[in-house]
């Protein structure tokens, strides 16, 4: 397939590091050097499904495609207010599409997994036009009393429209179960038969383990694809990496021995918006004209699971 349109939508509320230090024992002097984050956009009166639909409409406009021409909508989401119906079904109704819909929960690597699903359906001959929307509100998963976690995240939605083509050159997906390193637990409705102990636990993270996994998985996925395609890191025009932490991005950059300008970032102003991070960055680069038609780009993301994925494609 090939990507022919992108879109994004972010909440209007900006929360700076200084604003966090008003109610948390933290500071810009701690957060910025360790993460690269200056501020993040946080959901206040918006609904995530509205941001998701807005990103989808922008991507369709950018692609010059009508919603009724879509054959499939894939939505990547970890948490939103609806348990059911799926967010993809809510988006379908909001944009006036009629095609089948699928939600996936692949944490921060959702965009890579969604691209893989779209490509597989396209190769099977069952779809021609696919909308991918990654919409996330991780700020509703964290405790805002836990300075270890809540300072890292922001909310938003990113979308891409794909159609027939052979621009996707390779996809590598990985998973390595680690349920004690990055997780959130919520209780379900009680029944008369539940005898086990249950509790709500906000997002918990072993930061240094996540950091090490992220660098290892991302460099491994990208290296695997480069080797498979017989390419050198120099042949990639831009690397669009999951925007979790600028130090993770710098470690991957050093491993690949590539210059700064090949690694656009927005973690400074968005924080980590989970699976929405890569498509939001892709949309910003697309609209700013940073990506040149015909150049080869690499996308890579990693997250809870642990799972990770990378894609090499022609832009
Ligand atoms: N403000 C001030 N102090 C803090 C804060 C904060 N926000 N958070 C932690 N600290 C303190 C800790 O309590 C600790 O204090 P102590 O030494 O007295 O115990 C001290 O700072 C150092 O903590 P470390 O964990 O050693 O700090 P580190 O340098 O490892 O940085 C960080 C922590 C930024 C979380 C880092 O480990 C990291 O970036 N990990 C990756 C996290 C990530 O990217 N997660 C998401 C990826 S997956 C996904 O996207 C879902």
Boltz pocket constraint, residues with backbone or C-beta under 6 A from the ligand:
constraints:
  - pocket:
      binder: B
      contacts: [[A, 25], [A, 26], [A, 27], [A, 30], [A, 31], [A, 34], [A, 35], [A, 107], [A, 108], [A, 147], [A, 148], [A, 149], [A, 151], [A, 152], [A, 182], [A, 205], [A, 206], [A, 207], [A, 208], [A, 210], [A, 211], [A, 214], [A, 244], [A, 245], [A, 248], [A, 272], [A, 274], [A, 302], [A, 303], [A, 304]]
      max_distance: 6.0
